[in-house]
Amino acid sequence: MAHTPVNHPARPVYRAIGGLVGLYFVVFGVIGVITTSGNEMLAQDDTLKVLGQGANFGFSLLSVVFGALILAGIAIGRNLDVAINQWLAYALMVICLAQLAFLRTDANILNFSIMTVIVVMTLSTALLMAGMYSKVGTDEEKEAWQKARLVL
């Protein structure tokens, strides 16, 4: 895409931000698995809180998987991190908006609270930003991006 920067000067900073988001999801998920291990997979209980957020065993496992995927993409690099960060950010936004729509109903299967919605939406936005600015390319791709930027 011509509007996605290639070889952005702050690329290492954005990769670090993506890594921190992945690390947060892993830590949250591991603490959540430990905290909610005696409950049902998709328990809906207002007392189940992990780091101040509503959670259950299913969402904790999902967080560990998402965090591990993000960290694996960051470790591998080669624009795989860009794709993983962008797609997982979009998936997290969809999950977050769906859970926001069903917050006070029985369809709130991931036991989200409003705090969980705020945190996950903020982290997914940061992850999307990290994915958009950490693309690596050849010098020709960078020049093509710069020319397309100047035309606009």
The 8 nearest C-alpha neighbors of each residue, nearest first, counted from 0:
[[1, 2, 3, 144, 4, 5, 147, 140],
 [0, 2, 144, 3, 147, 4, 143, 148],
 [1, 3, 0, 4, 144, 148, 147, 5],
 [2, 4, 1, 0, 131, 5, 132, 144],
 [5, 3, 7, 132, 2, 144, 6, 134],
 [4, 6, 141, 134, 7, 135, 136, 3],
 [7, 5, 135, 134, 136, 8, 4, 141],
 [6, 8, 10, 9, 5, 4, 132, 133],
 [9, 7, 10, 6, 11, 12, 5, 132],
 [10, 8, 12, 7, 11, 13, 132, 133],
 [9, 11, 133, 13, 7, 12, 8, 132],
 [12, 10, 14, 13, 9, 15, 133, 8],
 [13, 11, 15, 9, 10, 14, 16, 129],
 [12, 14, 129, 16, 10, 15, 11, 133],
 [13, 15, 17, 11, 16, 12, 129, 18],
 [16, 14, 18, 12, 13, 17, 11, 19],
 [17, 15, 13, 19, 18, 14, 12, 20],
 [16, 18, 14, 20, 15, 126, 19, 129],
 [17, 19, 15, 21, 16, 20, 70, 22],
 [20, 18, 22, 16, 21, 17, 23, 15],
 [19, 21, 23, 17, 18, 22, 16, 122],
 [22, 20, 66, 18, 69, 24, 19, 23],
 [21, 23, 19, 25, 20, 24, 18, 26],
 [24, 22, 20, 26, 21, 25, 27, 19],
 [23, 25, 66, 27, 62, 21, 22, 26],
 [24, 26, 63, 66, 28, 22, 23, 27],
 [27, 25, 23, 29, 28, 24, 30, 22],
 [28, 26, 24, 30, 25, 29, 23, 31],
 [29, 27, 59, 63, 31, 62, 25, 26],
 [28, 30, 32, 26, 31, 27, 25, 33],
 [31, 29, 33, 27, 28, 32, 34, 26],
 [32, 30, 28, 34, 59, 29, 33, 49],
 [31, 33, 29, 35, 36, 30, 59, 34],
 [32, 34, 30, 31, 36, 35, 29, 28],
 [35, 33, 31, 32, 36, 30, 49, 37],
 [34, 36, 32, 56, 38, 37, 33, 31],
 [35, 37, 32, 33, 38, 34, 56, 31],
 [38, 36, 35, 39, 34, 33, 56, 40],
 [39, 37, 35, 36, 40, 42, 56, 55],
 [38, 40, 42, 41, 56, 37, 55, 36],
 [39, 41, 56, 57, 42, 38, 55, 36],
 [42, 40, 57, 39, 108, 55, 109, 56],
 [41, 43, 39, 40, 55, 44, 38, 110],
 [44, 42, 110, 41, 108, 45, 55, 107],
 [43, 45, 46, 47, 42, 110, 55, 53],
 [46, 44, 47, 43, 53, 48, 110, 112],
 [45, 47, 44, 48, 53, 43, 54, 49],
 [48, 46, 45, 44, 53, 54, 55, 49],
 [49, 47, 53, 52, 51, 54, 46, 50],
 [48, 50, 52, 51, 31, 54, 53, 47],
 [51, 49, 52, 48, 27, 30, 53, 31],
 [52, 50, 49, 48, 53, 114, 115, 47],
 [53, 51, 115, 48, 49, 50, 114, 54],
 [52, 54, 48, 111, 112, 110, 47, 115],
 [55, 53, 110, 48, 47, 58, 111, 52],
 [54, 56, 58, 57, 42, 35, 41, 110],
 [55, 57, 40, 59, 35, 58, 32, 60],
 [58, 56, 40, 60, 59, 55, 41, 61],
 [57, 59, 61, 109, 60, 55, 56, 54],
 [58, 60, 28, 62, 31, 56, 57, 61],
 [61, 59, 63, 57, 62, 58, 28, 56],
 [60, 62, 58, 64, 59, 63, 65, 57],
 [63, 61, 28, 59, 65, 24, 60, 64],
 [62, 64, 25, 28, 60, 66, 61, 65],
 [63, 65, 61, 67, 62, 66, 68, 60],
 [66, 64, 62, 68, 67, 63, 61, 69],
 [65, 67, 21, 24, 25, 69, 63, 68],
 [66, 68, 70, 64, 69, 65, 71, 63],
 [69, 67, 71, 65, 66, 70, 72, 64],
 [68, 70, 66, 21, 72, 67, 71, 65],
 [69, 71, 73, 67, 72, 21, 68, 18],
 [72, 70, 74, 68, 73, 69, 67, 75],
 [71, 73, 80, 69, 75, 70, 74, 79],
 [72, 74, 70, 80, 76, 71, 75, 69],
 [75, 73, 71, 72, 76, 70, 80, 69],
 [76, 74, 72, 73, 71, 77, 79, 80],
 [75, 77, 73, 80, 78, 79, 74, 72],
 [78, 76, 79, 75, 135, 80, 134, 81],
 [79, 77, 81, 80, 76, 134, 135, 82],
 [80, 78, 82, 81, 77, 76, 72, 83],
 [79, 81, 72, 83, 73, 78, 76, 82],
 [80, 82, 130, 78, 84, 79, 83, 85],
 [81, 83, 79, 85, 80, 84, 86, 78],
 [84, 82, 80, 86, 85, 81, 87, 79],
 [85, 83, 130, 81, 87, 82, 86, 126],
 [84, 86, 127, 88, 130, 82, 83, 87],
 [87, 85, 89, 83, 88, 84, 82, 90],
 [86, 88, 90, 84, 89, 85, 83, 91],
 [89, 87, 123, 85, 91, 127, 86, 90],
 [88, 90, 92, 86, 87, 91, 85, 93],
 [91, 89, 87, 93, 92, 88, 86, 94],
 [92, 90, 94, 88, 93, 89, 95, 87],
 [93, 91, 95, 89, 90, 94, 120, 96],
 [92, 94, 90, 96, 95, 91, 97, 89],
 [95, 93, 91, 97, 92, 96, 98, 90],
 [94, 96, 92, 98, 93, 97, 116, 91],
 [95, 97, 99, 93, 98, 94, 92, 100],
 [98, 96, 100, 94, 99, 95, 93, 101],
 [97, 99, 101, 95, 100, 96, 102, 107],
 [100, 98, 96, 102, 97, 101, 95, 116],
 [99, 101, 97, 98, 102, 96, 103, 107],
 [102, 100, 98, 107, 104, 99, 106, 103],
 [103, 101, 99, 107, 98, 104, 100, 111],
 [102, 104, 101, 107, 105, 106, 100, 99],
 [105, 103, 106, 101, 102, 107, 100, 108],
 [104, 106, 107, 108, 103, 101, 43, 102],
 [105, 107, 104, 108, 101, 102, 98, 103],
 [108, 106, 101, 105, 110, 102, 109, 98],
 [107, 109, 106, 110, 41, 43, 105, 42],
 [108, 110, 58, 111, 107, 41, 55, 54],
 [111, 109, 43, 54, 107, 108, 53, 55],
 [112, 110, 53, 115, 109, 54, 98, 107],
 [111, 113, 53, 115, 114, 52, 116, 110],
 [112, 114, 116, 115, 117, 111, 99, 102],
 [115, 113, 117, 112, 116, 52, 118, 51],
 [116, 114, 52, 112, 118, 113, 117, 111],
 [115, 117, 113, 119, 114, 118, 95, 120],
 [118, 116, 114, 120, 115, 119, 121, 113],
 [119, 117, 121, 115, 120, 116, 122, 114],
 [118, 120, 122, 116, 121, 117, 115, 123],
 [119, 121, 123, 117, 122, 118, 116, 92],
 [122, 120, 118, 124, 119, 123, 117, 125],
 [123, 121, 125, 119, 124, 120, 126, 118],
 [122, 124, 88, 126, 120, 125, 121, 119],
 [125, 123, 127, 121, 126, 122, 120, 128],
 [124, 126, 122, 128, 123, 127, 129, 121],
 [127, 125, 123, 129, 124, 128, 17, 84],
 [126, 128, 130, 124, 85, 88, 129, 125],
 [127, 129, 125, 131, 130, 126, 124, 132],
 [130, 128, 13, 126, 127, 132, 17, 131],
 [131, 129, 81, 84, 127, 85, 128, 133],
 [130, 132, 128, 129, 133, 3, 127, 134],
 [131, 133, 129, 130, 134, 4, 10, 7],
 [132, 134, 10, 130, 131, 129, 13, 14],
 [135, 133, 5, 132, 78, 6, 81, 136],
 [136, 134, 6, 5, 78, 133, 77, 137],
 [137, 135, 5, 140, 6, 141, 134, 138],
 [136, 138, 140, 139, 141, 135, 6, 5],
 [137, 139, 141, 140, 142, 136, 6, 143],
 [138, 140, 142, 137, 141, 143, 136, 144],
 [141, 139, 143, 137, 138, 142, 136, 144],
 [140, 142, 138, 144, 5, 139, 143, 145],
 [141, 143, 145, 139, 144, 140, 146, 138],
 [144, 142, 140, 146, 141, 145, 139, 147],
 [145, 143, 141, 147, 1, 142, 146, 148],
 [144, 146, 148, 142, 143, 147, 141, 149],
 [147, 145, 143, 149, 148, 144, 142, 150],
 [148, 146, 144, 150, 145, 149, 143, 1],
 [147, 149, 145, 146, 151, 150, 144, 2],
 [148, 150, 146, 151, 147, 145, 144, 143],
 [151, 149, 147, 148, 146, 145, 144, 143],
 [150, 149, 148, 147, 146, 2, 145, 1]]
